[in-house]
């Protein structure tokens, strides 16, 4: 299904960017419970070959976690909403972890005793709080995050998602990560196409749209994306089909889904 938009010329050489949770894999009750099948790993590898290497994962997860899920394969990727970037096997230098953020992690872990089943995910350069299994604690969690932001100051921001909030440095988001990658080989000169399911992907949609690319929203929520797919299962089916035979006109193929 498509939104109303004025389509630019069809891409002849696409650069593909995939969010992870909720896009390539189904949302799970806990971050560790997601499942990546061997079929999906192999299909992504074949699809990467078909687009001459111009395929990257763009996720709130860190690179180490993405690598563990796709092992032994290593993909170009933006982790932690762009705080970590890797292309051609080389990790680009980014911001060092903040000492102030270490204090926030300690505070949140202390508070977690009051939030049964909430998960504090320390990502070194950012920290996420998941309350999918603790919906009754959401109001308390949000209040605590507001308090932490006062202590951290204007150098940090909160990235809200589906039953999750993440504190990370200002100036980093998935759209900015794609912007950097699109100026580097093998992505440079290609037409970007990004797939994502959450509000954290909206920055990526806007950046890609501004680059005369295409954006694909997974799910029914309001979005800046130019196309939609119903769920992650549809994304996996698309990856599998494109890995076998990449359409000459990928935009026409998206319109049919």
N, C-alpha and C positions, 0 to 999 in steps of 0.2 A: 504494500500500500504506500502511496506517495502523498506528500503534502503538496500544496500549490506553490510552484516556484518557477522562475525562469531558468531553465537548464542551460548551462554553458555547453560548449562543444564536448562531445563524448571523449572520455579519456582513452587514449591508445596505449599508454604505458602507465598503469595504475601503481600507486604506492599504497599498501594496505596496512592499516593500524587497527589492532584488536584490543579492546578491554578484555579483562580476564573474568572476574566474578560476575555472574549474571549475563555474560555475553558469550564467551567460549564455553564456560561451565555453568551449571545450575547453582544458584545461591544455596548455600548449606547452612545448617543451624550454627555451626562454628567455623572459623576460618580454616581450621585444619581438616575439615570433613569434606572438602570439595574433591571431586574425582576427575582425573584426566585420563581418558582411555588411550590405549596404544593406537587405536584407529585415528583419533584426533591428532596425536603427536605426528604420526606418519603423514596424515593429510596436510598438516601445516608445513611440514618439511617439503613435500612435493609442490605445494602452492608457492612456497618461497622460491623454489627453483624456477617455477613458471613465470614469476615476476622479477627474475634476475636478482633475487636477494632483497628486493624492496618490500619487506614485510617485517613489522615490529609489534611487540606486545606493549601496551600502554596501560599501566595499572597503578593502583594504590599500594599494591604489594611491593616488597623490596626485591631486588634482582635475585638474591640468594633463594628466596622462596619460590619465585617463578622458575628458576633453574631446577630446583628440586622436583617440581611438578612435571617438568618437561624432560628431565634427564633420560638419556644422555645428550639430548639435543640442547643447543645453546642458540637462542634467538636474539637478534637486536631487540632492545627493549628500553622503555622508560619506566623506572620504578619509583615508588613513593611520590606519585603525581609529578614526576619530573626532577625530583631531587637527585635521582640516580639516572644516568644515561649511558647506554652502551651501543656502539655501532662498530661493525667490523671486528668484533672481539675486543675492542678497546673501550674501557670505562672512562668517560670524560670526568674531569675534576669538577666537583660541585661544592656546595656549601659544607663546611665541617659541622659536626653535631654541636648544639648549643648546651653550655653548662646549665643555663636556666631551664632548659627542657628536661634535664635530669631531675631537677627538683619537682617539676610537674609530674613526672612519671612516679616518683616516690609518693607524692600526695595522692594521686589517683589510685595507686595500689593500696594505700592505707584506707581510702574511702570505700574500696571494693568490698570490704567486709560488710558494709551496709547494703550492698547491691547483690543479693544472691544470684548467681549464674551470669552476671555481667562479666565481660572479658576485657582485660586491659592488654593491649597489644603494643609492646615496645618495639619500634622499628629503628631505634637509634637516632635518626634524624627527625622523626615524628612519632606521635603516639596516638593510637586509636582506642576508642571505647565502644564496644559492641554490646547492645542490650536486646538483641533479638530473642534471647532466652530469659530476659529480665524486663519485660515491658512495664511492669509496675514501678520500676526504678527510673524510668525515663526522665521524669520531672526533676528528681534529685540529681541525676547525672548532668542534665542540662544546666542546673543551677551551679553545680561544682565546676563545670567547664567555664561558665561565665566568670567565676571567681579566679580560676587559673589564668584566664585571659587578661584580667586586670593586673595580675602579678607579672605575666610575661611581657606585656606591653605591645606596642604597635608593630613590632617586628614579626609577630606571629598572627595567624588567623585560624579559624575553625572551618574545616571542610565537612559539611553535613552530607550524609548519605542515607541509605535505607537501613534504619536501626543501627546506625553507626555515626560517630563523629570523630574527626581526626584533627589534631593540632599540628600545624606544620608552619615553616617559615613563609612569610609573605613573599609573593613574587614567583611562586612555583605552582604550576597547574598543568594538566595534561595538554592543554592547547599550546602552552609555551614550549613543552617538550617536543610536540610535533613540529612546531615552527623551527626549532633548532635542527631536528633530524631532516626536515625538508630542504635544508640548505647544505646537506652533506650527502656524499654518495653512500649507497646506491639510490637514495630517495630523490635527490635533486633533479629537477627537470621533468618529474612525473606528476600525475594528477592524484592528489591524496584522497583516499576513501577511508573513513573511520567508522568503527562499529562500537557502540556503547549503550549501557542500559540505565545509568544512574545520573543524578544531578551533577556528579563529579565529572561527567563526560560532556556536559554542555559547553564548557570552555573549549574543548577539542572540536565540537561541532562548529562553533562560531569561527574558530581559526581556520578550519578546513573549508568552510563555506566562503570565507574571505579570500582564500587562495583558489577560488573557482573549482573546488573539489566537491565531494559528496559525503554526506553524513547519514548514518543509519542508526535510528533509535530502536532499541530492543524494549518492547513494552508499550503500554497505552498512554503514558503520562505526557503532559504538555512538553514540547521540545522545540529547539531551533533546527533539528535535523531535517533533511530533505526526503528521507525515506524511513520506513518502519519495517521491522520484522516482529512477529508476536513474542518469541521467546528464544532462549539459548539453543534449544533443539533445532530451530530453523537456521540459526547461524552455523551450527555444526553441519547441517545438511548442505548448506551453501559452500562451506569450506571443502567438504568432501567432493561435491560436484565440480567445483572450480579446480580442485587439485587433480582431477582426472582430465578435464578439458576446460581451459580458461576461455570464456566467451570472447569473441572478437569485440563485442560491445557489452561491457559489464553493466553499464547503466540501463540498457534495455532489459538485461536479465533481472536487475533489481526491480524494475517496474513491474515485472510479471509475478513477483513474490508477495 
